[in-house]
Amino acid sequence: MVMKSEDGRELRSFRFKDEDESQEVRAVERRMLLETLASQLPRNTISFSSKIRTIERSKNDETVLKLEDDSQISAKIVIACDGTRSPVAKWMGFPDPSYVGHCAIRGIGIYPDGQPVEPKVSYVYGRGVRAGYLPISSTKVYWFVCFNSPSPGPKITDPSILRQETNKLVQNWSSDLLDIIKSTPDEMFIRTPLVDRWLWPGISPPASIGNVVLVGDAWHPMTPNLGQGGCCALEDSVVLAKKLEQALKSRTISVEDAFRSYGSVRWPRIFPLTIRANLVGALLQMDDPLVCSLRNNVILPKLVQLGPMLEHTNFEFEPL
């Protein structure tokens, strides 16, 4: 892992083997992860492009999901992992996630003959703008540029506009990052306002209501500053599966009980991580020149330690 200033000056570098052998970073392309998980399901299990329009309770206590294609699903159990803008979460009484003051443009550089980037995570810090990149395969390099914005602004999908905006943000930065952005196909650009939802105890709705439960971003959207959004969703799935296994094997534990237990177990991990991710982002996105100088010349080079910096990634669980 290497940290740099926007002019390419190295601020700090780590080798996991030297600093903390228990830690590592692995990059997985989201599409590959989803396809791998989907491949483990029976054929025709997934109905794609099936957005939920409305949710209702039936007289026999089932949940009826009415979809935008006018079809509907009547379910005894609903496990909703339908993303940050989850209609199920809204139906359960959760507020919309809050915008945190910065946006991200992301993409994947494609190198058919082999990518040139070293196998390390590289972070670049500027004033109110930061970026990062790392290889995710022998031919692909993932990158992001995060920047301050007073509002989320309109949704932008035009790749030419996104490319122009990205180049403007980092036009004087290191050539490595600029080359990766240049190698990114138009269809790989995506712009996202960063949001989160803080699950205040006693105020926020529970993770489940009856036979409906939330998982991942649908329940606890968090900013990507700790790299734990997708990881926490996988953790949720493991814990929820364990709780459901216990319910299926027991005559005294209902599915509703399993859902409630899952929420109780996961909340103490999710809530602090959401806050920590928000605060880390706020610190790294500061644009005050004195604060940025302190960050680049004191905090990152001399105070940051790898173990404490990545301790949030440690998660122990029983095998299923």
C-alpha positions, -999 to +999 in steps of 0.1 A: +000+000+000+013+034-009+001+069-001+010+099-023+003+136-026-012+150-058+022+159-072+033+123-070+054+126-038+053+094-017+040+101+018+040+066+032+041+030+021+033-003+038+042-039+032+016-061+050+042-088+056+064-063+075+037-044+094+009-069+102+009-104+087-028-108+097-039-082+072-043-082+035-062-064+008-079-083-020-097-066-049-127-083-065-146-068-094-182-065-083-196-080-115-174-111-111-185-115-074-222-112-083-218-137-112-200-161-090-226-160-063-254-162-088-238-193-104-244-212-072-282-208-074-305-231-094-313-219-129-341-193-133-338-184-096-331-148-104-355-125-123-335-096-136-348-060-142-376-067-117-378-035-097-404-033-069-432-008-073-453-014-042-453-037-012-484-049+006-494-073+034-519-100+023-547-114+046-527-146+052-498-126+065-477-130+034-458-101+018-469-092-017-443-075-039-457-058-070-431-053-097-428-026-124-435-052-151-470-057-135-461-091-122-462-098-084-446-122-059-463-134-028-437-144-003-438-159+032-403-146+038-386-115+023-348-110+026-344-075+011-309-067-002-321-043-028-295-016-024-291+019-010-325+032-023-344+001-011-381+003-015-385-023+012-365-002+037-387+028+029-418+006+034-404-004+068-401+032+079-364+040+072-356+075+060-337+080+028-299+079+032-282+112+038-258+128+013-224+133+030-210+162+009-189+144-017-193+123-048-172+097-065-164+089-101-152+053-106-141+032-135-120+003-146-090+007-169-087-021-195-054-033-208-059-062-233-022-069-234-017-068-197-020-040-172+012-022-160+003-014-124+022-029-095+002-052-072-005-026-045-032-002-034-023+034-043-040+064-027-035+100-039-045+130-017-052+165-028-073+194-014-109+184-014-101+157-039-086+122-035-081+092-057-071+056-055-063+027-079-053-009-077-052-039-101-081-063-100-068-087-126-040-092-151-059-069-176-079-045-154-072-017-129-099-002-107-098+035-099-119+062-081-118+099-078-137+114-048-145+151-047-164+176-026-197+189-039-223+210-020-251+189-035-254+156-053-263+174-085-282+159-114-277+123-123-250+122-151-246+092-173-230+107-204-195+092-205-180+121-223-191+145-195-179+121-168-145+117-185-142+155-189-152+160-152-127+134-140-098+148-161-105+183-148-104+171-112-070+154-115-055+171-146-022+180-129-018+147-109+005+118-114+007+103-149-001+068-135-036+078-125-042+098-157-031+068-179-055+045-161-084+069-166-074+073-203-075+035-206-111+033-193-138+026-218-168+049-218-192+024-204-170+019-174-175+054-160-200+059-132-207+089-109-222+083-075-232+108-047-219+092-015-246+086+012-250+068+045-277+061+071-269+061+108-289+035+128-295+054+160-305+031+189-341+035+200-348+058+171-341+039+139-365+011+129-353-025+135-337-045+108-368-067+105-405-065+107-422-098+110-411-120+081-393-091+063-356-084+069-330-060+054-295-070+044-265-049+033-270-014+018-307-018+021-303-016+059-270+002+065-257+022+036-222+035+044-196+055+026-168+035+009-141+052+029-133+020+048-140-003+019-165-022+040-199-018+022-199-050+002-179-068+029-205-060+056-233-072+033-214-106+030-210-106+068-248-099+071-255-129+049-233-153+069-248-142+102-284-143+088-278-178+073-266-190+107-296-176+125-320-192+100-302-225+103-308-224+140-345-216+135-349-245+110-333-269+134-353-257+165-389-259+173-387-230+197-370-204+175-392-189+147-380-172+116-391-139+131-370-146+161-340-154+139-344-121+120-346-102+153-315-120+166-296-112+134-304-075+138-293-075+174-260-092+166-251-071+136-260-036+149-230-032+173-207-038+143-226-019+117-233+014+135-197+022+146-184+013+111-209+036+095-199+065+117-161+057+113-164+056+075-182+090+075-156+106+098-127+092+078-142+106+046-148+140+062-111+142+073-097+131+040-119+154+020-109+186+038-097+213+015-081+237+040-045+241+030-032+240+066-052+208+074-040+192+042-004+201+050-008+185+084-023+154+069+004+150+043+034+159+064+025+146+099-006+123+101+000+100+072+038+098+072+043+096+110+011+087+129-008+062+108-002+025+117-014-003+095-028-026+122-052+000+138-060+014+104-073-019+091-086-035+124-122-029+112-117-056+086-114-083+112-145-104+115-148-138+131-177-162+124-186-198+128-186-219+096-221-226+082 
